[in-house]
Amino acid sequence: MKGATMLATLQRLGVVPSFSRPAVSDDNPYSESLFSTLKGHPSFPNQPFDDLHEARRWAHGFERWYDTEHHHSGLKFVTPDQRHRREDIALLARRHALYQAAKAEHPERWSGPTRNWEPATKVLLYPGNPLKTEHQPKATTA
């Protein structure tokens, strides 16, 4: 976004460019995370698409993979489809039982508790950072 051509194109389209860094309130961490996953996927094309139809076909395939096959760490390594259908509850319970059995059989492998397999109630990309309130209206004093 620092190139003059890109900046001029953004301005012509009415887009306000952002030069902020990760975890800054102006950035969208969800889109940044998705772009990272998208670019790291083995099927990510090395060459531009020949046409819009080809681009849409690839994006549809990526979306299907992302929702049905990709195990998300923020969801305790289940897919979004499993979470949406509430299949994660039974799956994570089985994982918990498996870990407990493994710990009972080989306690020397664990120095503490096993992994937490409780279904996630909230999913945050930056759980350690408090939410910034700079965009909330400030209280006025009379």
C-alpha positions in Angstrom: 0.0 0.0 0.0 3.0 2.3 0.0 3.4 2.2 -3.8 2.2 5.4 -5.5 0.0 3.4 -8.0 -1.7 1.5 -5.3 -2.3 4.5 -3.1 -3.6 6.5 -6.1 -6.0 3.7 -7.0 -7.3 3.5 -3.4 -7.9 7.2 -3.4 -9.6 7.1 -6.7 -11.9 4.4 -5.5 -12.7 6.3 -2.3 -10.9 3.8 0.0 -9.0 5.2 3.0 -5.7 3.3 3.2 -4.6 2.0 6.6 -0.9 1.8 7.5 -1.5 0.5 11.0 0.2 -2.5 12.6 -1.3 -5.8 13.9 -3.3 -5.5 17.1 -4.0 -1.8 16.4 -7.7 -1.0 16.7 -7.8 0.2 13.0 -6.9 -3.3 11.7 -9.3 -6.1 11.2 -7.5 -9.1 12.8 -10.1 -11.6 11.4 -9.4 -10.6 7.8 -5.6 -10.6 8.4 -5.9 -14.1 9.9 -8.0 -15.3 7.0 -5.5 -13.8 4.4 -2.7 -15.6 6.2 -4.6 -18.9 6.0 -5.6 -18.3 2.4 -2.0 -17.5 1.2 -0.6 -20.5 3.1 -3.0 -23.0 1.6 -1.3 -25.4 -0.8 -3.7 -24.7 -3.6 -3.1 -20.9 -3.5 -2.3 -20.0 -7.1 1.1 -18.9 -8.2 -0.2 -17.1 -11.3 -3.2 -14.7 -11.8 -6.5 -16.3 -12.6 -7.4 -16.4 -16.3 -10.9 -15.0 -15.7 -13.4 -14.1 -13.0 -15.1 -17.5 -13.3 -11.8 -19.3 -12.5 -11.2 -17.0 -9.5 -14.7 -17.6 -8.1 -14.3 -21.4 -8.6 -11.0 -21.4 -6.6 -12.5 -19.2 -3.9 -15.5 -21.5 -3.6 -13.2 -24.5 -3.2 -11.2 -22.7 -0.6 -14.3 -21.7 1.3 -15.5 -25.3 1.3 -12.2 -26.5 2.7 -12.0 -23.7 5.3 -15.5 -24.5 6.7 -15.5 -28.3 6.4 -11.9 -29.6 6.6 -9.7 -26.9 8.2 -9.3 -27.5 12.0 -9.2 -24.1 13.7 -7.0 -23.7 16.7 -9.4 -21.1 18.2 -12.2 -23.7 18.0 -10.1 -26.3 19.8 -9.2 -27.9 16.5 -12.6 -28.6 15.1 -14.0 -27.2 11.9 -16.5 -24.4 11.7 -19.1 -26.8 10.3 -18.6 -29.2 13.3 -19.0 -26.2 15.6 -22.1 -24.9 13.8 -23.8 -28.3 14.0 -22.7 -28.7 17.7 -20.7 -31.8 16.8 -17.8 -30.3 18.6 -19.3 -31.0 22.1 -19.2 -34.8 21.6 -15.9 -34.7 19.7 -14.1 -32.7 22.4 -15.5 -34.9 25.1 -14.0 -37.9 23.3 -10.7 -36.1 23.1 -10.8 -35.3 26.8 -11.5 -38.9 27.6 -8.6 -40.1 25.3 -6.2 -37.6 27.0 -7.3 -38.7 30.5 -6.8 -42.4 29.6 -3.3 -41.6 28.1 -2.4 -39.7 31.2 -3.5 -42.5 33.5 -1.5 -45.0 31.5 1.6 -42.9 31.2 1.5 -40.2 33.9 5.3 -39.5 33.4 4.5 -37.8 30.1 2.5 -35.0 31.8 3.9 -32.4 34.2 0.4 -30.9 34.8 -3.1 -31.1 33.6 -3.9 -32.3 30.1 -5.1 -30.0 27.3 -8.3 -28.2 27.9 -10.9 -29.7 25.6 -13.9 -27.7 26.8 -15.8 -26.2 23.9 -14.8 -22.6 23.3 -17.4 -20.1 24.4 -15.7 -17.1 22.8 -13.1 -17.0 20.1 -10.6 -14.1 20.2 -7.5 -13.7 18.0 -5.7 -11.5 20.6 -7.1 -12.7 23.9 -4.3 -11.0 25.9 -5.1 -7.5 24.6 -7.9 -5.5 26.3 -10.4 -3.9 23.9 -9.5 -0.4 23.2 -12.2 2.2 23.9 -10.9 5.0 21.8 -13.8 4.8 19.3 -16.5 5.0 22.0 -18.1 8.4 22.6 -16.5 10.2 25.5 -18.7 11.3 28.4 -19.2 15.1 28.4 -19.2 17.2 31.5 -21.4 20.2 31.8 
